[in-house]
């Protein structure tokens, strides 16, 4: 991994595990789940560490999936400019990047 990739992965891991360093969105599908199930899903996202070359080919820790309570769950981190209008020019630079973590049912992807 390059220094840039390592920095992106670290920033993504911080957002995913602490919800600090960006925005977090729960889709309608996740919001429609029982609050206890929502909390369990969020906990699994925060604890997710099953990265491999198959599911994380770029090494950025920006996507994951798992099953919970009979549902396939996806989470994804995207990189935007500070106004959330365009993609970030440099996802390794938190000064010009707003990270958005979206947690969704796989069927919503």
N, C-alpha and C positions, 0 to 999 in steps of 0.2 A: 504494500500500500504506500501511496505517496503521502507526504506531509499534509497536503490539501485534503485528501480522502480521509485521513485520520482525524483531521480537525472537524470535517463535516460529520463524521460518525460520532465524534464526541459531543458536538452540539446537538445532534439528533438524539443521542442517548440521554442527554440532560433533559431535553424537552419531554421525551417519552417517559422517563422515570420520575420526573418531578413536576412536570407541566410548567416549568419555568423556562423562559427563553423563546416564547412564541405563543401561538393561540391553539386552543384545543376545541375541536368540534365533534359533537355526537350527532350522527344522522338521525332522521326521523325513525328509522328502524330500530336503532339502539335506544332512542328516547321512549319508544313504545314498549320496551321490555319492562318487566317488574323492576322496581328500584334496587332490590337485592341483587338481581341478575346484572343490572347495569353496573353496580359496584363491583361485582365479581369480574365482569369483563374488563373494566378499567384496571382492576388489580392485575389481571393477566397481561394487559398491554404494558403496564409499568414493569412487570417482572420478565417480560419476553426477552429471551436471550438465545433463541434457536436460529442463529444466523449461520448460513453456509454459502458456498459458492453457487448452489442451486437457487436459493431464495434471496441472495444478496450479492449478485455478481459484481457490483461496483464497490462493495465494501462500505457503503454509506449508512447502513442501518436505517433505511428510510421506508421499509415495508415489512409487514409481518402478517401471518395468518395463523389461526388456531380454531379449534372447535370448542364450543361451550354450550351446555344445555341444549344440545341438538342443533345448534346454529353454527354455521361457518362465519367467523369474524375476520375482517380485514382491518388493518390500520395502515395509514400512509402518511408520510411527511412530504409536503411540497414546499418549495422555496419561492417567495414573492418579494417584490420590491416593498419598501416601507408603506406605500399607499395601497398595497394589495391589488394593484392594477396590472402589473406585468410580472413576469418571472424575474428572479434575482439574477443580476449579472455575475455575482460571485457568492454562491451559497456558503463558502468558507468564511465570509466576512459578516459577522453578526450586525455590524453597523449599517449595512445596506440590505440586509435580508430579514424578512419576517417569515419565520417557520410556522406552518399550519399543520397540526396533527389532526387527521380525521379518522374517527373510529366508526366503522360501518358494518352492516351485515353484508356478506359477500354478494348477495343478490342485488344490492344497491350499487355495486361498482359498475 
